């Protein structure tokens, strides 16, 4: 019985280790181990290389009793688990920071002005190209027009709504499109709409959100890895390179996919929101924009008006 218990515990630990080894927290501690091996006084790296240094570092563990080795494995797994929990907490704060909230002064204001000038320039160039018939544009101009259309979707049209970062502009532009198309405030309406979504849509949103936060966690670990510069100065440039790659190569792409899916949910399922709240369905786009504003106000502050009258509940 006890043997089966230890065998099952070993299997669970192996599964947890496999998950932990591919987590961003493991990346942070792995970078620290490399920095420590390369640090001052570690002649083993220069004499035997990285493989020899790693072998020498783990050689002492192999001679320890099995119980001590097991405790070391459990302690390492516990460290990675706690680091992962802390990382999940920090990633939520990091998203707000990367969106540009709390940076309206100083460098944040300068970044916002620079990105705003770039957005205005792109909008101006797009207007010039859009004024010409597509048949008059060559392949290069068509490619430029397509790039400018994508760039325009990555920043709010209203300069007052722009943020100091590309991530903040991308997410805010998505919110503004929902508000402009349907009159619905996505910040207010999204939690209610989420409860009405079918499982397929929810699964897609959850996967996109997980990908977004995984990219943020990699960015946080890369930035935090600069602390290992106390042992090796190469940790600073390496952390900057990894952080920039995670931000530009993965995080922005994941945020764009997440924003597109949220917009698509409003495109396809906003009717369920009206129906669940028993608000009358709008008859045309103009009426829908006004109805969306009324519905947002109703969800924000309630209403004591007699109109609009609640629609009858749908049967079965």
C-alpha positions as CSV (number, residue, x, y, z in Angstrom):
1,X,0.0,0.0,0.0
2,X,2.8,2.4,1.0
3,X,4.7,1.5,-2.2
4,X,1.7,2.3,-4.3
5,X,1.4,5.6,-2.6
6,X,5.0,6.6,-3.3
7,X,4.7,5.4,-6.8
8,X,1.6,7.5,-7.4
9,X,3.3,10.5,-5.7
10,X,6.3,10.1,-8.0
11,X,4.0,10.1,-11.0
12,X,2.3,13.2,-9.9
13,X,5.6,14.9,-9.2
14,X,6.8,13.9,-12.7
15,X,3.7,15.5,-14.2
16,X,4.2,18.7,-12.2
17,X,7.8,18.8,-13.1
18,X,7.1,18.5,-16.8
19,X,4.6,21.4,-16.5
20,X,7.0,23.5,-14.4
21,X,9.9,23.0,-16.8
22,X,8.0,24.7,-19.6
23,X,6.8,27.6,-17.5
24,X,8.1,31.2,-17.7
25,X,9.1,30.9,-14.0
26,X,11.5,28.1,-14.9
27,X,13.0,30.4,-17.5
28,X,13.8,33.0,-14.8
29,X,15.5,30.5,-12.5
30,X,17.3,28.8,-15.4
31,X,18.8,32.2,-16.4
32,X,19.8,32.7,-12.7
33,X,21.6,29.3,-12.7
34,X,23.5,30.1,-15.9
35,X,24.5,33.5,-14.5
36,X,25.7,31.8,-11.2
37,X,27.7,29.3,-13.1
38,X,29.2,32.0,-15.2
39,X,29.8,34.3,-12.2
40,X,33.1,35.3,-10.7
41,X,35.0,32.5,-9.0
42,X,33.4,29.8,-11.2
43,X,36.5,28.5,-13.0
44,X,34.6,25.3,-13.9
45,X,32.9,27.0,-16.9
46,X,36.2,28.2,-18.3
47,X,37.9,24.9,-17.7
48,X,35.2,22.3,-18.6
49,X,32.7,24.4,-20.5
50,X,28.9,24.7,-19.8
51,X,28.2,20.9,-19.9
52,X,31.1,20.2,-17.6
53,X,30.1,22.9,-15.2
54,X,26.5,21.6,-15.1
55,X,27.7,18.1,-14.5
56,X,30.0,19.3,-11.7
57,X,27.2,21.2,-10.1
58,X,24.8,18.3,-10.0
59,X,27.5,15.7,-9.1
60,X,27.1,16.4,-5.4
61,X,23.4,15.7,-5.5
62,X,23.8,12.2,-6.9
63,X,25.7,11.1,-3.9
64,X,23.1,12.2,-1.4
65,X,20.5,9.8,0.2
66,X,17.4,9.2,-1.8
67,X,15.3,11.0,0.8
68,X,17.4,14.1,0.6
69,X,17.2,14.0,-3.2
70,X,13.4,13.7,-3.0
71,X,13.2,16.6,-0.7
72,X,15.3,18.6,-3.1
73,X,13.0,17.8,-5.9
74,X,9.9,18.7,-3.9
75,X,11.6,22.0,-2.7
76,X,12.5,22.9,-6.3
77,X,9.0,22.1,-7.5
78,X,7.5,24.2,-4.6
79,X,9.8,27.1,-5.5
80,X,8.6,27.0,-9.1
81,X,5.0,26.7,-8.1
82,X,5.2,29.7,-5.8
83,X,7.1,31.6,-8.4
84,X,4.3,30.8,-10.9
85,X,1.6,32.1,-8.5
86,X,3.6,35.3,-7.9
87,X,4.1,35.6,-11.6
88,X,0.4,35.4,-12.3
89,X,-0.2,38.2,-9.8
90,X,2.5,40.4,-11.3
91,X,1.3,39.7,-14.9
92,X,-2.0,41.5,-14.2
93,X,-0.1,44.5,-13.0
94,X,2.3,44.3,-15.9
95,X,-0.6,44.3,-18.4
96,X,-1.8,47.7,-17.0
97,X,1.8,49.0,-17.1
98,X,2.3,47.8,-20.7
99,X,-1.0,49.4,-21.7
100,X,0.3,52.7,-20.4
101,X,-1.9,53.4,-17.5
102,X,-0.3,55.5,-14.8
103,X,2.3,56.9,-17.2
104,X,0.5,60.1,-18.3
105,X,3.4,62.3,-17.2
106,X,7.0,62.5,-18.1
107,X,8.3,59.8,-20.5
108,X,4.8,58.4,-20.8
109,X,3.5,61.7,-22.2
110,X,6.4,61.9,-24.7
111,X,5.7,58.3,-25.8
112,X,2.0,59.1,-26.3
113,X,2.8,62.2,-28.4
114,X,5.2,60.2,-30.5
115,X,2.8,57.4,-31.2
116,X,0.0,59.9,-31.8
117,X,2.0,61.8,-34.4
118,X,2.8,58.5,-36.2
119,X,-0.9,57.6,-36.1
120,X,-1.9,61.0,-37.6
121,X,0.7,60.6,-40.3
122,X,-0.5,57.1,-41.2
123,X,-4.1,58.4,-41.3
124,X,-3.1,61.2,-43.6
125,X,-1.3,58.9,-46.0
126,X,-4.2,56.5,-46.0
127,X,-6.7,59.2,-46.9
128,X,-4.5,60.2,-49.9
129,X,-4.3,56.6,-51.1
130,X,-8.0,55.9,-50.4
131,X,-9.0,58.9,-52.5
132,X,-7.5,57.2,-55.6
133,X,-9.3,54.4,-57.4
134,X,-7.7,51.0,-56.6
135,X,-7.1,50.5,-60.4
136,X,-4.8,53.5,-60.4
137,X,-2.6,52.1,-57.6
138,X,0.4,49.9,-58.4
139,X,1.4,46.8,-56.3
140,X,3.6,48.8,-54.0
141,X,0.9,51.4,-53.2
142,X,-1.7,48.7,-52.6
143,X,0.7,47.0,-50.2
144,X,1.2,50.3,-48.4
145,X,-2.5,51.0,-48.3
146,X,-3.1,47.5,-46.7
147,X,-0.4,48.2,-44.1
148,X,-1.9,51.6,-43.3
149,X,-5.3,50.1,-42.8
150,X,-3.9,47.6,-40.4
151,X,-2.0,50.3,-38.6
152,X,-5.2,52.4,-38.3
153,X,-6.9,49.6,-36.6
154,X,-4.1,49.6,-34.0
155,X,-4.7,53.1,-32.7
156,X,-7.8,55.0,-31.7
157,X,-8.9,57.6,-34.2
158,X,-9.6,60.1,-31.5
159,X,-6.3,61.6,-30.3
160,X,-7.6,62.1,-26.8
161,X,-8.2,58.3,-26.5
162,X,-4.6,57.3,-27.5
163,X,-2.3,55.6,-25.0
164,X,1.5,55.8,-24.5
165,X,2.1,52.2,-25.7
166,X,1.3,50.1,-28.8
167,X,-0.5,47.6,-26.6
168,X,-2.6,50.2,-25.0
169,X,-3.6,51.7,-28.3
170,X,-4.4,48.3,-29.8
171,X,-6.8,47.3,-27.0
172,X,-8.4,50.8,-26.8
173,X,-8.9,51.0,-30.5
174,X,-10.8,47.7,-30.3
175,X,-13.0,49.0,-27.5
176,X,-13.7,52.2,-29.5
177,X,-14.8,50.2,-32.6
178,X,-17.4,48.3,-30.6
179,X,-18.6,51.6,-29.0
180,X,-18.7,53.3,-32.4
181,X,-20.5,50.5,-34.2
182,X,-23.1,49.4,-31.6
183,X,-23.2,52.1,-28.9
184,X,-22.2,49.5,-26.3
185,X,-19.4,50.2,-23.9
186,X,-17.4,47.0,-23.9
187,X,-15.9,47.7,-20.5
188,X,-19.5,47.6,-19.0
189,X,-21.1,45.1,-21.3
190,X,-18.4,42.5,-21.7
191,X,-18.8,40.8,-18.3
192,X,-22.5,40.4,-19.0
193,X,-22.1,39.2,-22.5
194,X,-19.4,36.7,-21.4
195,X,-22.1,34.8,-19.3
196,X,-24.2,34.4,-22.4
197,X,-21.6,33.2,-24.9
198,X,-21.7,29.6,-26.1
199,X,-18.9,27.2,-25.1
200,X,-17.1,27.4,-28.4
201,X,-16.7,31.2,-28.2
202,X,-15.7,31.0,-24.5
203,X,-13.0,28.4,-25.3
204,X,-11.6,30.6,-28.1
205,X,-11.5,33.6,-25.8
206,X,-9.9,31.7,-22.9
207,X,-7.2,30.3,-25.2
208,X,-6.5,33.8,-26.6
209,X,-6.4,35.3,-23.1
210,X,-4.1,32.5,-21.9
211,X,-1.7,33.2,-24.8
212,X,-1.8,36.9,-24.0
213,X,-0.9,36.4,-20.3
214,X,1.7,33.8,-21.1
215,X,3.5,36.4,-23.3
216,X,3.2,38.9,-20.5
217,X,4.7,36.4,-18.0
218,X,7.6,35.8,-20.4
219,X,8.1,39.5,-20.6
220,X,8.0,39.9,-16.8
221,X,10.5,37.1,-16.3
222,X,12.8,38.6,-19.0
223,X,12.8,42.0,-17.3
224,X,13.3,40.4,-13.8
225,X,16.2,38.3,-15.1
226,X,18.3,41.5,-15.2
227,X,18.7,41.0,-11.4
228,X,21.1,38.2,-12.2
229,X,23.6,40.8,-13.4
230,X,25.0,40.7,-9.8
231,X,26.7,37.5,-11.0
232,X,27.1,38.2,-14.7
233,X,26.7,41.4,-16.7
234,X,25.5,39.6,-19.8
235,X,22.1,39.1,-18.0
236,X,21.2,42.8,-18.7
237,X,21.5,42.8,-22.5
238,X,20.0,39.3,-22.7
239,X,17.0,40.3,-20.6
240,X,16.4,43.3,-22.8
241,X,16.6,41.3,-26.0
242,X,14.2,38.6,-24.7
243,X,11.8,41.3,-23.3
244,X,11.7,43.2,-26.6
245,X,11.2,39.9,-28.5
246,X,8.4,38.8,-26.2
247,X,6.7,42.2,-26.5
248,X,7.0,42.8,-30.3
249,X,7.0,39.2,-31.5
250,X,4.4,37.6,-29.3
251,X,2.5,39.9,-26.9
252,X,1.2,42.3,-29.5
253,X,0.2,39.5,-31.8
254,X,-1.6,37.7,-28.9
255,X,-3.3,41.0,-27.9
256,X,-4.5,41.6,-31.4
257,X,-6.0,38.1,-31.7
258,X,-7.7,38.5,-28.3
259,X,-9.1,41.9,-29.3
260,X,-10.4,40.5,-32.6
261,X,-12.2,37.7,-30.8
262,X,-13.8,40.0,-28.3
263,X,-15.0,42.3,-31.2
264,X,-16.4,39.2,-33.0
265,X,-18.3,38.2,-29.9
266,X,-20.1,41.6,-30.0
267,X,-20.6,41.2,-33.7
268,X,-22.3,37.8,-33.4
269,X,-23.9,37.6,-29.9
270,X,-24.9,41.1,-28.9
271,X,-28.5,40.1,-29.6
272,X,-28.3,37.8,-26.6
273,X,-27.4,40.7,-24.4
274,X,-30.6,42.6,-25.4
275,X,-32.7,39.5,-25.1
276,X,-31.4,38.5,-21.7
277,X,-32.0,42.0,-20.3
278,X,-35.4,42.1,-22.1
279,X,-34.5,45.3,-23.9
280,X,-36.2,45.7,-27.3
281,X,-34.0,44.8,-30.3
282,X,-33.0,47.7,-32.5
283,X,-34.5,47.7,-36.0
284,X,-31.6,49.4,-37.9
285,X,-28.0,50.5,-37.4
286,X,-28.9,54.0,-36.3
287,X,-31.4,52.8,-33.9
288,X,-28.9,50.2,-32.7
289,X,-26.3,52.8,-31.8
290,X,-28.8,54.8,-29.7
291,X,-30.2,51.6,-28.1
292,X,-26.6,50.5,-27.3
293,X,-26.0,53.8,-25.5
294,X,-29.3,53.4,-23.5
295,X,-28.4,49.8,-22.6
296,X,-24.9,50.9,-21.4
297,X,-26.4,53.6,-19.3
298,X,-29.0,51.2,-17.9
299,X,-26.2,48.8,-16.9
300,X,-24.1,51.6,-15.4
301,X,-26.6,53.5,-13.3
302,X,-30.0,51.8,-13.8
303,X,-33.2,53.7,-14.8
304,X,-36.5,54.8,-13.3
305,X,-38.0,55.7,-16.7
306,X,-41.0,53.9,-18.2
307,X,-39.3,53.5,-21.5
308,X,-38.2,51.5,-23.3
309,X,-40.7,48.9,-22.3
310,X,-39.3,45.4,-21.5
311,X,-39.7,42.9,-24.3
312,X,-41.7,39.8,-23.4
313,X,-39.5,36.9,-22.4
314,X,-38.8,34.4,-25.1
315,X,-40.7,31.1,-24.7
316,X,-38.7,27.9,-24.1
